[in-house]
Amino acid sequence: YRRKWTSKSLHLPPGPPLLPFIGRMMPKKQQWLTFAAWGKEFGDVVHLKVMRYSIIILNSQRAALDLLDKKSSNFSSRPYLRFSGEMIGWGNILVLTPYNRRFRDIRKHLHQFMGAHSVKRFWPLQEEHAKAFIHRIFLQRLDPNTTASVTDSIHWMTGSLILLIAYGYKSAPTGDPLVEVVNEAMEQFSRASEPGVWLVDLIPWLKHVPTWFPGAQFHHTAAKWRLTLNAMANDPFEMVKQEISAGIGRPSFTRDLLVEKGQNLSTEEEVTIKWAAASLYSGGADTVASALSSFFLAMTQNPRVLRRAQEELDSVLLGDRLPNVDDKIHGRFPYISALVKEVLRWAPVAPTGGPHVSEKDDQYRGWLIPGGSIVFVNIWGLTHDEEVYPNPNEFRPERFLTKTNGGDCETEKDLPRDPGEMVFGYGRRTCPGRHLADTSLWLTIAMSLSTFDIVGHSQDVGYSGGSIIRPNNFECVMTPRSEKATLLLQSIGQQMADDSVPEMEDRSMTSHG
Ligand code: HEM
């Protein structure tokens, strides 16, 4: 009684006026811009009623941390998405799993596998993939008939790295059937999970509208996309099981866990492992690919930044070798590290983050946050806050460096907030792949800059996609920078022909002696 009474006496946070019957609709395009405009008009906590759902939009880091970090026991669930989650089946992957036991099991597995202390295991693989990427671009240049773009190579690299980590699957350089299936599934996921776009998410009974009914096209779309998702989750998982039975295969997330459980594996655990592995792919491939596309776009538009980054690399490498993880961990290239931060800030991959759902009524600054509210952080708004990042649309790595390193800030204390504190999300839902992502971005960016000049003439390139965005097509021409760069690129081809793909340390073997 007391809870109800208290809730009734509290007001909801301010927000745009309601429309009759439906409340309001979510903006369909570039939601983050509308969210930022509402933030300016109504404050950093905005309430919106969409049908029967309360939507809370947070436009400040303070509010995001207060609710999603400090009150994470209440704000860590996910919305129930009837279209993508139930009708297609994406509800099985971590990013849509509610805050329950399965969520905790998957997070535990992921933390053990790729937490801050475990990621070293992937470094050799990540180096090889970054090399394979620049080599692929090099070969494309030599082929006059190629239609492949830089973006194709980015997708090949991010996809094949995750397939190797998740399943020990070594994908073919072109036209790999599994890479194609998973990339297709991810494209469909991004479209299917766009907040508020599928009417059946807002009006649940629409699910019962017969398939022949005009406007019920979503039924056909769901059935088609379900097939792609099932192929993405089942095919590589069954492959690993067969390899274990045959006593072959490489170490991987799936193999480690299946071997560790051995005979004690329950059906429920098997399902959990299968979807945990699929979650790796769904969380990791498009996100890193989007950030890399934004990097190349930024280079075509900012030749000054490109030159400064190349000068920094040349001063240490002298064009004789490629940058590597050792350079990263010893901080030999501060400008490159600042550039990676600027990519994540300038074009946040998930501009409105992952939706968090509150499980019960809560209070914040004297407002009522009703249980079941869907909370979005306007990450794009935070990384474009002029108070923190002056001229936010300018691509300027110097904002993350002190004057001693040729940057804008007097002292370390003046450095603006690291975008990593926002773009990877909040609380118990923070991105489990952030360490992996950071290394992949750093290596690919550093290797590309050390070997190629990057030019293009595209201005005002827009972004498209759903919950994960990427730049629209843009011109990007990459040419080896020098004779030495050409030799380095040729030598990668030679190494790739000589060596097999490096393997991760086999945890399952070590733990079983
Ligand atoms: C630039 C790269 C990346 C960015 C910007 C990014 C960003 C995010 C964001 C914003 C979320 C939602 C967090 C929240 O709800 O508060 C998330 C969740 C997730 N990410 Fe990432 N991510 C990246 C790379 C990766 C990689 C490489 C992996 C795995 C290999 C990965 C796996 C996941 C998973 C599984 C989730 C779901 C977590 C959950 O719901 O509990 N991500 N990521």
Boltz pocket constraint, residues with backbone or C-beta under 6 A from the ligand:
constraints:
  - pocket:
      binder: B
      contacts: [[A, 94], [A, 95], [A, 96], [A, 97], [A, 162], [A, 279], [A, 280], [A, 281], [A, 282], [A, 283], [A, 284], [A, 285], [A, 287], [A, 288], [A, 291], [A, 349], [A, 350], [A, 353], [A, 354], [A, 355], [A, 356], [A, 422], [A, 423], [A, 424], [A, 425], [A, 426], [A, 427], [A, 428], [A, 429], [A, 430], [A, 431], [A, 432], [A, 433], [A, 434], [A, 436], [A, 437]]
      max_distance: 6.0
